Amino acid sequence: NNPKTYQINERAYVGLTGLATDQQTVYELLRFKSNLYRLREGREIGCRQLAALTSHTLYERRFAPFYVEPIVVGLEGAANTPFIAAYDLIGAGVFADDFVVGGTCSESLYGMCESLWSPDLEADDLFEVISQALLSALNRDALSGWGAQVTIITPDKIIVKQLKARQD
């Protein structure tokens, strides 16, 4: 029951997979650095700036890396453009327009997301696609856990729902 999604501000989230203690450490570092950004710049950090901050934070520890694979998501700008970026242990980023995956079941997730995802999904349809992909991948990989949390970010609201997987 360890949370893996962390809210940085109203429009940006970080998802962290990997070692739980490193997840907490990286989250606290990102929260600290984003608060410093807000104090220095006088505004909230945007998704692109948070992505760069995440990459730099991970690369600082490239010789003794944190065992996490962050995913930065959010809504960017006045047009509320979706922003998605994923990173490896040393901060090498992948920016996508559709979806990114991470964690121990990433191979299973990638195949399911590729087959179920389509552009311009509504919030309810997107929740259904995410849920089906996660539950299918969790059933194939025991290391992934016994459930998942789905967070849908829309311009109007943020929807958070819990999924329960097999408990055996």
DSSP file with accessible surface (Angstrom, degrees, kcal/mol):
  #  RESIDUE AA STRUCTURE BP1 BP2  ACC     N-H-->O    O-->H-N    N-H-->O    O-->H-N    TCO  KAPPA ALPHA  PHI   PSI    X-CA   Y-CA   Z-CA
    1    1 A N              0   0  216      0, 0.0   147,-0.0     0, 0.0   144,-0.0   0.000 360.0 360.0 360.0  33.7    0.0    0.0    0.0
    2    2 A N        -     0   0   55      1,-0.0     2,-0.0     2,-0.0    18,-0.0  -0.773 360.0-122.9 -87.6 124.0    2.9    2.3   -0.7
    3    3 A P        -     0   0   64      0, 0.0     3,-0.1     0, 0.0    -1,-0.0  -0.367  26.0-176.7 -66.6 145.9    1.8    5.3   -2.9
    4    4 A K        +     0   0   90      1,-0.1    12,-2.9    11,-0.0     2,-0.4   0.423  61.7  73.8-121.3  -5.0    3.8    5.7   -6.1
    5    5 A T  E     -A   15   0A  44     10,-0.2     2,-0.4     8,-0.0    10,-0.2  -0.950  60.1-172.1-113.2 134.8    2.2    8.9   -7.5
    6    6 A Y  E     -A   14   0A  25      8,-2.9     8,-2.7    -2,-0.4     2,-0.5  -0.989  20.0-133.2-130.1 131.6    3.2   12.2   -5.9
    7    7 A Q  E     +A   13   0A  93     -2,-0.4     6,-0.2     6,-0.2     3,-0.1  -0.711  21.4 177.3 -85.7 123.9    1.6   15.6   -6.5
    8    8 A I  E    S-     0   0A  18      4,-2.2     2,-0.2    -2,-0.5     5,-0.2   0.846  70.3 -26.0 -91.3 -43.8    4.2   18.4   -7.0
    9    9 A N  E >  S-A   12   0A  16      3,-1.6     3,-0.7    35,-0.1    -1,-0.3  -0.849  85.2 -69.8-150.7-168.4    1.7   21.2   -7.7
   10   10 A E  T 3  S+     0   0  157     -2,-0.2     3,-0.0     1,-0.2    -3,-0.0   0.782 130.4  28.3 -61.5 -28.2   -1.8   21.5   -9.1
   11   11 A R  T 3  S+     0   0   84      1,-0.1    64,-1.8    63,-0.1     2,-0.4   0.346 112.0  66.1-118.9   4.8   -0.8   20.6  -12.6
   12   12 A A  E <   +AB   9  74A   1     -3,-0.7    -4,-2.2    62,-0.2    -3,-1.6  -0.994  50.2 178.4-137.9 135.3    2.2   18.3  -12.3
   13   13 A Y  E     -AB   7  73A  22     60,-3.0    60,-2.3    -2,-0.4     2,-0.4  -0.918  15.6-148.8-127.5 156.7    2.7   14.8  -10.8
   14   14 A V  E     -AB   6  72A   1     -8,-2.7    -8,-2.9    -2,-0.3     2,-0.4  -0.997   7.7-159.6-125.8 128.9    5.6   12.4  -10.5
   15   15 A G  E     -AB   5  71A  18     56,-3.2    56,-2.4    -2,-0.4     2,-0.5  -0.918  11.9-165.3-104.0 133.7    5.2    8.7  -10.5
   16   16 A L  E     - B   0  70A   1    -12,-2.9     2,-0.3    -2,-0.4     7,-0.1  -0.980   9.7-178.4-125.8 125.0    8.0    6.7   -9.0
   17   17 A T  E     + B   0  69A  32     52,-0.7    52,-1.9    -2,-0.5     2,-0.3  -0.877  46.9  49.1-113.6 153.1    8.7    2.9   -9.3
   18   18 A G  E    S+ B   0  68A  48     -2,-0.3    50,-0.2    50,-0.2     2,-0.2  -0.894  94.0  13.7 126.2-153.4   11.5    1.1   -7.7
   19   19 A L     >  -     0   0   87     48,-2.3     4,-2.3    -2,-0.3     3,-0.2  -0.407  64.4-137.4 -65.6 127.5   13.0    0.9   -4.2
   20   20 A A  H  > S+     0   0   43      1,-0.2     4,-2.1     2,-0.2     5,-0.2   0.866 101.1  50.1 -59.8 -41.0   10.5    2.4   -1.7
   21   21 A T  H  > S+     0   0   83      1,-0.2     4,-2.1     2,-0.2    -1,-0.2   0.898 112.2  47.9 -67.1 -37.2   13.2    4.3    0.3
   22   22 A D  H  > S+     0   0   26      2,-0.2     4,-2.9     1,-0.2     5,-0.3   0.854 107.5  57.1 -70.5 -32.8   14.6    5.8   -2.8
   23   23 A Q  H  X S+     0   0    1     -4,-2.3     4,-2.5     2,-0.2    -2,-0.2   0.949 109.3  45.2 -58.8 -47.9   11.1    6.8   -4.0
   24   24 A Q  H  X S+     0   0  105     -4,-2.1     4,-2.5     2,-0.2    -2,-0.2   0.915 114.2  49.0 -63.5 -41.4   10.6    8.8   -0.8
   25   25 A T  H  X S+     0   0   63     -4,-2.1     4,-2.4     2,-0.2    -2,-0.2   0.934 112.8  46.1 -65.2 -46.6   14.1   10.4   -1.0
   26   26 A V  H  X S+     0   0    1     -4,-2.9     4,-2.8     2,-0.2     5,-0.2   0.922 112.5  51.2 -64.4 -41.8   13.6   11.4   -4.7
   27   27 A Y  H  X S+     0   0   41     -4,-2.5     4,-2.9    -5,-0.3     5,-0.2   0.942 110.8  48.0 -59.9 -46.6   10.1   12.8   -4.0
   28   28 A E  H  X S+     0   0   89     -4,-2.5     4,-2.6     1,-0.2    -1,-0.2   0.898 112.5  49.6 -63.1 -38.8   11.4   14.9   -1.1
   29   29 A L  H  X S+     0   0   53     -4,-2.4     4,-2.9     2,-0.2     5,-0.2   0.930 113.1  45.9 -63.7 -45.6   14.3   16.2   -3.2
   30   30 A L  H  X S+     0   0    1     -4,-2.8     4,-2.4     2,-0.2    -2,-0.2   0.899 113.6  48.8 -65.9 -38.8   11.9   17.1   -6.1
   31   31 A R  H  X S+     0   0  103     -4,-2.9     4,-2.2    -5,-0.2    -2,-0.2   0.938 113.0  48.1 -64.9 -43.7    9.5   18.7   -3.7
   32   32 A F  H  X S+     0   0  120     -4,-2.6     4,-2.1    -5,-0.2    -2,-0.2   0.946 114.7  44.8 -61.2 -48.3   12.3   20.7   -2.0
   33   33 A K  H  X S+     0   0   41     -4,-2.9     4,-2.1     1,-0.2    -1,-0.2   0.859 112.3  51.3 -68.9 -33.5   13.7   21.8   -5.4
   34   34 A S  H  X S+     0   0    4     -4,-2.4     4,-2.2    -5,-0.2    -1,-0.2   0.869 109.2  51.3 -72.1 -33.0   10.3   22.7   -6.8
   35   35 A N  H  X S+     0   0   52     -4,-2.2     4,-2.2     2,-0.2    -2,-0.2   0.894 109.4  50.3 -66.8 -39.9    9.6   24.8   -3.7
   36   36 A L  H  X S+     0   0   50     -4,-2.1     4,-2.7     2,-0.2     5,-0.2   0.903 109.1  52.3 -61.9 -40.4   12.9   26.6   -4.2
   37   37 A Y  H  X S+     0   0   43     -4,-2.1     4,-3.0     1,-0.2     5,-0.4   0.928 108.5  50.2 -59.0 -45.7   11.9   27.2   -7.8
   38   38 A R  H  X S+     0   0   91     -4,-2.2     4,-1.8     1,-0.2     5,-0.2   0.908 112.7  46.7 -62.3 -39.8    8.6   28.7   -6.6
   39   39 A L  H  < S+     0   0  137     -4,-2.2    -2,-0.2     2,-0.2    -1,-0.2   0.911 118.3  40.8 -69.3 -40.4   10.5   31.0   -4.2
   40   40 A R  H  < S+     0   0  191     -4,-2.7    -2,-0.2     1,-0.2    -1,-0.2   0.900 126.1  32.1 -73.6 -44.1   13.1   32.1   -6.7
   41   41 A E  H  < S-     0   0  105     -4,-3.0    -3,-0.2    -5,-0.2    -2,-0.2   0.648  96.2-130.2 -91.5 -20.1   10.9   32.6   -9.7
   42   42 A G  S  < S+     0   0   68     -4,-1.8     2,-0.3    -5,-0.4    -4,-0.2   0.722  77.9  76.8  77.1  19.6    7.6   33.6   -8.0
   43   43 A R  S    S-     0   0  126     -6,-0.4    -2,-0.2    -5,-0.2    -1,-0.2  -0.968  88.3 -84.6-152.5 164.7    5.5   31.0   -9.9
   44   44 A E        -     0   0   96     -2,-0.3     2,-0.2     1,-0.1   -35,-0.1  -0.413  50.4-102.6 -71.1 150.8    4.8   27.3   -9.9
   45   45 A I        -     0   0    7    -11,-0.2     2,-0.1    -2,-0.1    -1,-0.1  -0.502  36.8-134.9 -73.8 136.7    7.1   25.0  -11.7
   46   46 A G     >  -     0   0   19     -2,-0.2     4,-2.6     1,-0.1     5,-0.2  -0.374  24.1-103.3 -85.5 171.6    5.8   23.8  -15.1
   47   47 A C  H  > S+     0   0    2     28,-0.2     4,-2.4     1,-0.2     5,-0.1   0.905 120.5  49.8 -64.2 -42.3    5.9   20.2  -16.3
   48   48 A R  H  > S+     0   0  142      2,-0.2     4,-2.1     1,-0.2    -1,-0.2   0.904 113.0  46.8 -65.2 -39.8    8.8   20.8  -18.7
   49   49 A Q  H  > S+     0   0   70      2,-0.2     4,-2.7     1,-0.2    -2,-0.2   0.897 111.9  50.9 -68.2 -38.5   10.9   22.5  -15.9
   50   50 A L  H  X S+     0   0    0     -4,-2.6     4,-2.6     2,-0.2    -2,-0.2   0.889 108.4  53.0 -64.9 -36.8   10.0   19.6  -13.5
   51   51 A A  H  X S+     0   0    1     -4,-2.4     4,-2.3     2,-0.2    -2,-0.2   0.929 111.3  45.3 -63.5 -44.4   11.1   17.2  -16.2
   52   52 A A  H  X S+     0   0   45     -4,-2.1     4,-2.6     2,-0.2     5,-0.2   0.914 112.6  51.6 -65.0 -40.9   14.5   18.9  -16.5
   53   53 A L  H  X S+     0   0   36     -4,-2.7     4,-2.5     2,-0.2    -2,-0.2   0.909 109.9  49.8 -62.3 -40.6   14.8   19.1  -12.7
   54   54 A T  H  X S+     0   0    0     -4,-2.6     4,-2.2     2,-0.2     5,-0.2   0.935 111.1  48.8 -63.5 -45.6   14.1   15.4  -12.4
   55   55 A S  H  X S+     0   0   34     -4,-2.3     4,-2.4     1,-0.2    -2,-0.2   0.932 113.7  45.9 -61.2 -45.3   16.7   14.6  -15.0
   56   56 A H  H  X S+     0   0  120     -4,-2.6     4,-1.9     1,-0.2    -1,-0.2   0.896 110.5  53.6 -66.0 -39.7   19.3   16.8  -13.3
   57   57 A T  H  X S+     0   0    1     -4,-2.5     4,-0.5    -5,-0.2    -1,-0.2   0.908 113.2  42.9 -62.5 -41.6   18.5   15.4   -9.9
   58   58 A L  H >< S+     0   0    2     -4,-2.2     3,-1.0     1,-0.2    -2,-0.2   0.894 111.7  53.7 -71.2 -38.8   19.0   11.8  -11.1
   59   59 A Y  H >< S+     0   0  120     -4,-2.4     3,-1.6     1,-0.3    -2,-0.2   0.810  96.5  66.9 -69.8 -26.2   22.1   12.6  -13.1
   60   60 A E  H 3< S+     0   0  125     -4,-1.9    -1,-0.3     1,-0.3     3,-0.3   0.816 107.3  41.7 -59.2 -29.7   23.7   14.2  -10.0
   61   61 A R  T X< S+     0   0  105     -3,-1.0     3,-1.0    -4,-0.5    -1,-0.3  -0.044  75.3 128.8-107.5  32.0   23.8   10.7   -8.5
   62   62 A R  T <  S+     0   0   95     -3,-1.6    -1,-0.2     1,-0.3    -2,-0.1   0.778  74.0  49.3 -64.1 -26.2   24.9    8.8  -11.7
   63   63 A F  T 3  S+     0   0  180      1,-0.3    -1,-0.3    -3,-0.3    -2,-0.1   0.670 129.9  21.0 -88.6 -16.4   27.7    7.0   -9.9
   64   64 A A  S <  S-     0   0   55     -3,-1.0    -1,-0.3     2,-0.0    -2,-0.1  -0.586  96.6-165.1-141.9  72.7   25.5    5.9   -7.0
   65   65 A P        -     0   0   28      0, 0.0     2,-0.3     0, 0.0    25,-0.1  -0.150  23.7-111.6 -70.7 155.4   22.0    6.1   -8.6
   66   66 A F        -     0   0    7     23,-0.5     2,-1.7    -8,-0.2    -5,-0.0  -0.640  31.6-123.5 -72.6 141.1   18.7    6.1   -6.9
   67   67 A Y  S    S+     0   0  134     -2,-0.3   -48,-2.3     2,-0.1     2,-0.3  -0.499  73.3 109.1 -89.7  68.6   16.9    2.9   -7.8
   68   68 A V  E     -B   18   0A   1     -2,-1.7   -50,-0.2   -50,-0.2    -2,-0.1  -0.966  56.6-151.7-138.7 154.0   13.8    4.6   -9.2
   69   69 A E  E     -B   17   0A  74    -52,-1.9   -52,-0.7    -2,-0.3    19,-0.1  -0.851  28.4-156.7-124.8  92.5   12.3    5.1  -12.6
   70   70 A P  E     -B   16   0A   0      0, 0.0    17,-2.3     0, 0.0     2,-0.4  -0.353  11.0-162.8 -74.0 150.8   10.4    8.4  -12.5
   71   71 A I  E     -BC  15  86A  33    -56,-2.4   -56,-3.2    15,-0.2     2,-0.5  -0.995   7.6-157.7-129.0 122.7    7.5    9.4  -14.8
   72   72 A V  E     +BC  14  85A   0     13,-2.7    13,-2.1    -2,-0.4     2,-0.3  -0.906  20.9 166.1-103.5 126.6    6.6   13.1  -14.9
   73   73 A V  E     +BC  13  84A  42    -60,-2.3   -60,-3.0    -2,-0.5     2,-0.3  -0.943  10.2 110.8-136.4 158.2    3.0   13.9  -16.1
   74   74 A G  E     -BC  12  83A   6      9,-1.5     9,-2.6    -2,-0.3     2,-0.5  -0.979  61.2 -67.7 166.9-172.2    0.8   16.9  -16.1
   75   75 A L  E     - C   0  82A  16    -64,-1.8     2,-0.4    -2,-0.3   -28,-0.2  -0.940  45.0-151.5-111.2 129.6   -0.9   19.6  -18.0
   76   76 A E  E   > - C   0  81A  42      5,-3.0     5,-2.2    -2,-0.5     3,-0.2  -0.855  45.6 -21.3-109.7 130.5    1.3   22.2  -19.7
   77   77 A G  T > 5S-     0   0   44     -2,-0.4     3,-1.2     3,-0.2    -2,-0.0   0.036  94.7 -53.8  75.1-177.6    0.4   25.8  -20.5
   78   78 A A  T 3 5S+     0   0  107      1,-0.2    -1,-0.2     2,-0.1    -2,-0.0   0.770 132.8  59.7 -70.6 -24.2   -2.9   27.7  -20.9
   79   79 A A  T 3 5S-     0   0   83     -3,-0.2    -1,-0.2     2,-0.0    -2,-0.2   0.484 105.8-127.7 -82.8  -2.0   -4.0   25.1  -23.5
   80   80 A N  T < 5 -     0   0   46     -3,-1.2    -3,-0.2     1,-0.2    -2,-0.1   0.913  37.2-175.3  54.6  48.2   -3.7   22.3  -21.0
   81   81 A T  E   < -C   76   0A  74     -5,-2.2    -5,-3.0     1,-0.1    -1,-0.2  -0.579  28.8-112.7 -73.7 128.7   -1.5   20.2  -23.3
   82   82 A P  E     -C   75   0A  99      0, 0.0     2,-0.4     0, 0.0    -7,-0.2  -0.389  32.0-161.6 -63.6 138.4   -0.8   16.8  -21.8
   83   83 A F  E     +C   74   0A  10     -9,-2.6    -9,-1.5    -2,-0.1     2,-0.4  -0.991  12.4 174.6-124.8 130.5    2.9   16.3  -20.9
   84   84 A I  E     +CD  73  96A  32     12,-0.6    12,-1.8    -2,-0.4     2,-0.3  -0.995   4.7 161.8-138.7 130.0    4.5   12.8  -20.4
   85   85 A A  E     -CD  72  95A   0    -13,-2.1   -13,-2.7    -2,-0.4     2,-0.3  -0.994  14.5-164.3-146.8 142.8    8.1   12.0  -19.7
   86   86 A A  E     -CD  71  94A  13      8,-2.4     8,-2.4    -2,-0.3     2,-0.3  -0.938   8.1-162.1-127.1 152.8    9.8    8.9  -18.3
   87   87 A Y  E     - D   0  93A  11    -17,-2.3     6,-0.2    -2,-0.3     2,-0.1  -0.933  11.6-137.0-133.9 154.9   13.4    8.4  -17.0
   88   88 A D    >   -     0   0   70      4,-1.3     3,-1.3    -2,-0.3   -30,-0.0  -0.258  52.8 -75.1 -95.2-168.8   15.8    5.7  -16.3
   89   89 A L  T 3  S+     0   0   57      1,-0.3   -23,-0.5     2,-0.1   -28,-0.1   0.788 130.6  41.6 -62.1 -30.7   18.1    5.5  -13.2
   90   90 A I  T 3  S-     0   0   68    -25,-0.1    -1,-0.3     2,-0.1   -28,-0.1   0.280 122.3 -95.2-105.9  12.6   20.5    8.2  -14.4
   91   91 A G    <   +     0   0    5     -3,-1.3     2,-0.5     1,-0.3   -32,-0.1   0.611  66.2 153.1  93.8  11.5   18.0   10.7  -15.8
   92   92 A A        -     0   0   55    -34,-0.1    -4,-1.3     1,-0.0    -1,-0.3  -0.654  36.2-146.3 -74.2 122.3   17.9    9.8  -19.5
   93   93 A G  E     -D   87   0A  37     -2,-0.5     2,-0.4    -6,-0.2    -6,-0.2  -0.594  21.8-162.1-101.0 153.7   14.5   10.9  -20.6
   94   94 A V  E     -D   86   0A  92     -8,-2.4    -8,-2.4    -2,-0.2     2,-0.4  -0.996  13.0-159.4-127.5 121.8   11.9    9.7  -23.0
   95   95 A F  E     -D   85   0A 123     -2,-0.4     2,-0.3   -10,-0.2   -10,-0.2  -0.883  15.6-177.9-105.5 135.3    9.2   12.2  -24.0
   96   96 A A  E     -D   84   0A  21    -12,-1.8   -12,-0.6    -2,-0.4     4,-0.1  -0.918  33.7-155.1-133.9 156.6    6.0   10.9  -25.5
   97   97 A D  S    S+     0   0  167     -2,-0.3    -1,-0.1     2,-0.1     3,-0.1   0.580  97.0  28.4 -99.0 -17.6    2.7   12.1  -26.9
   98   98 A D  S    S-     0   0   69      1,-0.3     2,-0.3   -14,-0.1    20,-0.1   0.813 118.6 -37.2-110.1 -68.1    0.7    8.9  -26.2
   99   99 A F        -     0   0   30    -15,-0.1    -1,-0.3    18,-0.1     2,-0.3  -0.989  38.6-157.1-158.3 159.7    2.0    6.9  -23.2
  100  100 A V        -     0   0   30     -2,-0.3     2,-0.3    -4,-0.1   -15,-0.1  -0.944  12.4-157.1-135.3 158.1    5.0    5.7  -21.3
  101  101 A V        +     0   0   36     -2,-0.3     2,-0.3     2,-0.0     5,-0.1  -0.922  12.5 171.3-132.8 160.9    5.5    2.7  -18.9
  102  102 A G        +     0   0   12     -2,-0.3     3,-0.3   -16,-0.0     2,-0.1  -0.983  31.3  56.8-161.0 165.3    8.0    1.9  -16.1
  103  103 A G  S >  S-     0   0   16     -2,-0.3     3,-1.3     1,-0.2     4,-0.2  -0.456  95.4 -46.1 103.3-173.6    8.6   -0.7  -13.4
  104  104 A T  T 3  S+     0   0   80      1,-0.3     3,-0.3    -2,-0.1    -1,-0.2   0.781 134.5  46.5 -70.2 -26.1    9.1   -4.4  -13.3
  105  105 A C  T 3> S+     0   0   10     -3,-0.3     4,-2.7     1,-0.2    -1,-0.3   0.041  72.8 122.8-103.7  29.1    6.1   -5.2  -15.6
  106  106 A S  H <> S+     0   0   29     -3,-1.3     4,-2.7     1,-0.2     5,-0.2   0.845  70.9  55.4 -62.5 -33.0    7.0   -2.6  -18.2
  107  107 A E  H  > S+     0   0  146     -3,-0.3     4,-1.7     2,-0.2    -1,-0.2   0.938 112.5  42.0 -64.6 -45.6    7.1   -5.2  -21.0
  108  108 A S  H  > S+     0   0   36      1,-0.2     4,-2.0     2,-0.2    -2,-0.2   0.901 115.8  50.4 -66.0 -41.0    3.6   -6.4  -20.2
  109  109 A L  H  X S+     0   0   17     -4,-2.7     4,-3.1     1,-0.2     5,-0.3   0.902 106.7  54.4 -63.5 -42.0    2.4   -2.9  -19.8
  110  110 A Y  H  X S+     0   0  112     -4,-2.7     4,-2.4    -5,-0.2    -1,-0.2   0.931 109.5  46.8 -61.4 -44.5    3.8   -1.7  -23.0
  111  111 A G  H  X S+     0   0   36     -4,-1.7     4,-1.6     2,-0.2    -1,-0.2   0.917 115.3  45.3 -63.6 -43.8    2.1   -4.4  -25.1
  112  112 A M  H  X S+     0   0   43     -4,-2.0     4,-2.2     2,-0.2     5,-0.3   0.920 114.2  48.1 -67.3 -42.7   -1.3   -3.9  -23.4
  113  113 A C  H  X S+     0   0   21     -4,-3.1     4,-2.5     1,-0.2    -2,-0.2   0.901 109.7  53.6 -64.4 -39.2   -1.1   -0.1  -23.6
  114  114 A E  H  < S+     0   0  118     -4,-2.4    -1,-0.2    -5,-0.3    -2,-0.2   0.870 114.5  40.9 -63.2 -36.1   -0.1   -0.3  -27.3
  115  115 A S  H  < S+     0   0   85     -4,-1.6    -1,-0.2    -5,-0.2    -2,-0.2   0.817 123.8  35.3 -84.1 -28.5   -3.1   -2.4  -28.1
  116  116 A L  H  < S+     0   0   65     -4,-2.2    -2,-0.2    -5,-0.1    -3,-0.2   0.788  95.0  91.0 -96.4 -30.8   -5.7   -0.6  -25.9
  117  117 A W     <  +     0   0   76     -4,-2.5   -18,-0.1    -5,-0.3     9,-0.0  -0.398  44.9 170.2 -74.1 142.3   -4.8    3.1  -26.2
  118  118 A S        -     0   0   53     -2,-0.1     3,-0.5   -20,-0.1    -3,-0.0  -0.976  38.3 -90.2-142.4 156.4   -6.2    5.4  -28.8
  119  119 A P  S    S+     0   0   85      0, 0.0   -21,-0.1     0, 0.0     0, 0.0  -0.225  99.9  20.5 -67.1 155.4   -5.9    9.2  -29.2
  120  120 A D  S    S+     0   0  159      1,-0.2     2,-0.2     6,-0.0     6,-0.0   0.850  77.1 172.8  59.4  44.4   -8.5   11.6  -27.7
  121  121 A L        -     0   0   48     -3,-0.5    -1,-0.2     1,-0.1     2,-0.1  -0.580  31.0-121.6 -79.1 142.8  -10.0    9.3  -25.1
  122  122 A E     >  -     0   0  139     -2,-0.2     4,-3.0     1,-0.1     5,-0.2  -0.352  33.8 -99.1 -73.3 166.6  -12.4   10.8  -22.6
  123  123 A A  H  > S+     0   0   29      1,-0.2     4,-2.4     2,-0.2     5,-0.2   0.900 123.0  46.6 -59.0 -43.4  -11.6   10.6  -18.9
  124  124 A D  H  > S+     0   0  115      2,-0.2     4,-2.0     1,-0.2    -1,-0.2   0.912 114.9  46.3 -67.2 -41.5  -13.8    7.5  -18.2
  125  125 A D  H  > S+     0   0   89      2,-0.2     4,-2.4     1,-0.2    -2,-0.2   0.896 111.8  51.6 -67.2 -39.0  -12.5    5.7  -21.3
  126  126 A L  H  X S+     0   0   49     -4,-3.0     4,-2.8     2,-0.2     5,-0.2   0.915 108.2  51.9 -64.6 -40.6   -9.0    6.5  -20.4
  127  127 A F  H  X S+     0   0   31     -4,-2.4     4,-2.8    -5,-0.2    -1,-0.2   0.919 109.9  49.7 -60.1 -42.2   -9.5    5.2  -16.9
  128  128 A E  H  X S+     0   0   99     -4,-2.0     4,-2.5     2,-0.2     5,-0.2   0.922 111.8  47.4 -64.4 -42.6  -10.9    1.9  -18.4
  129  129 A V  H  X S+     0   0   23     -4,-2.4     4,-2.4     2,-0.2     5,-0.2   0.943 114.5  46.6 -64.1 -46.3   -7.9    1.5  -20.7
  130  130 A I  H  X S+     0   0   51     -4,-2.8     4,-2.8     1,-0.2     5,-0.2   0.931 113.1  49.8 -61.9 -44.5   -5.4    2.2  -17.9
  131  131 A S  H  X S+     0   0    4     -4,-2.8     4,-2.7    -5,-0.2     5,-0.3   0.925 111.7  46.8 -62.1 -46.1   -7.2   -0.2  -15.5
  132  132 A Q  H  X S+     0   0   95     -4,-2.5     4,-2.1    -5,-0.2    -1,-0.2   0.916 114.3  47.8 -64.1 -41.5   -7.3   -3.0  -18.0
  133  133 A A  H  X S+     0   0    1     -4,-2.4     4,-2.3    -5,-0.2    -2,-0.2   0.936 114.8  45.6 -65.1 -45.6   -3.7   -2.6  -18.9
  134  134 A L  H  X S+     0   0   35     -4,-2.8     4,-3.0    -5,-0.2     5,-0.2   0.937 114.1  46.9 -64.5 -47.4   -2.5   -2.4  -15.3
  135  135 A L  H  X S+     0   0   44     -4,-2.7     4,-1.8    -5,-0.2    -1,-0.2   0.897 112.8  49.9 -64.6 -38.4   -4.6   -5.4  -14.1
  136  136 A S  H  X S+     0   0   23     -4,-2.1     4,-0.7    -5,-0.3    -1,-0.2   0.928 114.6  44.1 -64.4 -43.9   -3.5   -7.5  -17.1
  137  137 A A  H >X S+     0   0    0     -4,-2.3     4,-0.8    -5,-0.2     3,-0.8   0.896 111.1  54.1 -69.1 -38.3    0.2   -6.6  -16.4
  138  138 A L  H 3< S+     0   0   17     -4,-3.0     3,-0.5     1,-0.3    -1,-0.2   0.848 103.5  56.6 -65.3 -33.5   -0.1   -7.2  -12.7
  139  139 A N  H 3< S+     0   0   74     -4,-1.8    -1,-0.3     1,-0.2    -2,-0.2   0.745 109.8  46.0 -68.5 -22.7   -1.5  -10.6  -13.2
  140  140 A R  H << S+     0   0  164     -3,-0.8     2,-0.4    -4,-0.7    -1,-0.2   0.566 113.0  50.1 -93.2 -13.8    1.6  -11.6  -15.2
  141  141 A D    ><  -     0   0   31     -4,-0.8     3,-1.2    -3,-0.5     4,-0.3  -0.902  56.3-170.3-135.3 107.4    4.2  -10.1  -12.8
  142  142 A A  G >  S+     0   0   97     -2,-0.4     3,-0.9     1,-0.3    -1,-0.1   0.762  85.9  64.7 -68.1 -24.8    4.1  -11.0   -9.1
  143  143 A L  G 3  S+     0   0  142      1,-0.2    -1,-0.3   -39,-0.1   -39,-0.1   0.686  86.5  73.4 -72.3 -15.7    6.7   -8.3   -8.2
  144  144 A S  G <  S-     0   0   29     -3,-1.2    -1,-0.2     1,-0.2     3,-0.2   0.669 101.8-118.6 -76.6 -18.1    4.4   -5.5   -9.3
  145  145 A G    <   -     0   0   33     -3,-0.9    -1,-0.2    -4,-0.3    -4,-0.1  -0.613  26.9 -68.2 114.6-171.7    2.2   -5.7   -6.3
  146  146 A W  S    S-     0   0  152     -2,-0.2    19,-2.7    -3,-0.1     2,-0.3   0.172 101.6  -8.7-110.1  11.3   -1.4   -6.4   -5.4
  147  147 A G  E     -E  164   0B  29     17,-0.3     2,-0.3    -3,-0.2    17,-0.2  -0.988  60.5-126.8 178.0-173.4   -3.1   -3.4   -6.9
  148  148 A A  E     -E  163   0B  20     15,-1.9    15,-3.6    -2,-0.3     2,-0.5  -0.977  11.5-130.2-153.6 161.2   -2.7    0.0   -8.4
  149  149 A Q  E     -E  162   0B  61     -2,-0.3     2,-0.5    13,-0.2    13,-0.2  -0.985  20.2-156.2-117.5 127.2   -3.7    3.6   -8.1
  150  150 A V  E     -E  161   0B   4     11,-3.1    11,-2.5    -2,-0.5     2,-0.5  -0.917   8.3-171.2-106.1 125.0   -5.0    5.4  -11.2
  151  151 A T  E     -E  160   0B  30     -2,-0.5     2,-0.5     9,-0.2     9,-0.2  -0.976   1.7-168.6-118.5 119.4   -4.8    9.1  -11.3
  152  152 A I  E     -E  159   0B   7      7,-3.0     7,-2.8    -2,-0.5     2,-0.6  -0.940   7.2-157.1-109.1 123.9   -6.5   11.0  -14.2
  153  153 A I  E     +E  158   0B  35     -2,-0.5     5,-0.2     5,-0.2   -79,-0.1  -0.899  19.4 167.0-105.2 119.6   -5.6   14.7  -14.5
  154  154 A T        -     0   0   31      3,-2.3   -79,-0.1    -2,-0.6   -74,-0.0  -0.843  49.2-108.5-121.3 163.8   -8.1   16.9  -16.3
  155  155 A P  S    S+     0   0   78      0, 0.0     3,-0.1     0, 0.0    -1,-0.0   0.830 119.0  41.1 -61.1 -27.7   -8.3   20.7  -16.5
  156  156 A D  S    S-     0   0  152      1,-0.2     2,-0.3    -3,-0.0    -3,-0.0   0.847 126.0 -10.7 -89.1 -38.4  -11.4   20.6  -14.3
  157  157 A K        -     0   0  133      2,-0.0    -3,-2.3    -5,-0.0     2,-0.5  -0.955  56.1-116.6-156.2 169.9  -10.5   18.0  -11.7
  158  158 A I  E     -E  153   0B  62     -2,-0.3     2,-0.5    -5,-0.2    -5,-0.2  -0.981  26.3-157.8-119.3 124.4   -8.2   15.2  -10.6
  159  159 A I  E     -E  152   0B  33     -7,-2.8    -7,-3.0    -2,-0.5     2,-0.5  -0.913   9.9-176.7-107.2 125.1   -9.6   11.7  -10.3
  160  160 A V  E     +E  151   0B  74     -2,-0.5     2,-0.3    -9,-0.2    -9,-0.2  -0.988   7.7 170.3-124.4 123.4   -7.9    9.1   -8.1
  161  161 A K  E     -E  150   0B  88    -11,-2.5   -11,-3.1    -2,-0.5     2,-0.4  -0.979  25.3-132.9-132.9 147.9   -9.2    5.5   -7.9
  162  162 A Q  E     -E  149   0B 128     -2,-0.3     2,-0.4   -13,-0.2   -13,-0.2  -0.799  15.3-158.7 -99.2 139.8   -7.7    2.4   -6.4
  163  163 A L  E     -E  148   0B  25    -15,-3.6   -15,-1.9    -2,-0.4     2,-0.5  -0.943   5.3-150.0-115.1 139.3   -7.6   -1.0   -8.2
  164  164 A K  E     -E  147   0B 170     -2,-0.4   -17,-0.3   -17,-0.2     2,-0.1  -0.923  15.6-172.8-108.5 133.7   -7.3   -4.3   -6.5
  165  165 A A        -     0   0   18    -19,-2.7   -19,-0.1    -2,-0.5   -30,-0.1  -0.361  46.1 -44.6-107.2-170.2   -5.6   -7.2   -8.2
  166  166 A R        -     0   0  139    -31,-0.2    -1,-0.2    -2,-0.1     0, 0.0  -0.265  44.3-154.9 -57.5 143.0   -5.2  -10.8   -7.3
  167  167 A Q              0   0  110     -3,-0.1    -1,-0.1   -20,-0.0   -21,-0.1   0.001 360.0 360.0-110.0  27.4   -4.3  -11.4   -3.6
  168  168 A D              0   0  140    -22,-0.0    -2,-0.0     0, 0.0     0, 0.0  -0.449 360.0 360.0-105.3 360.0   -2.6  -14.8   -4.0
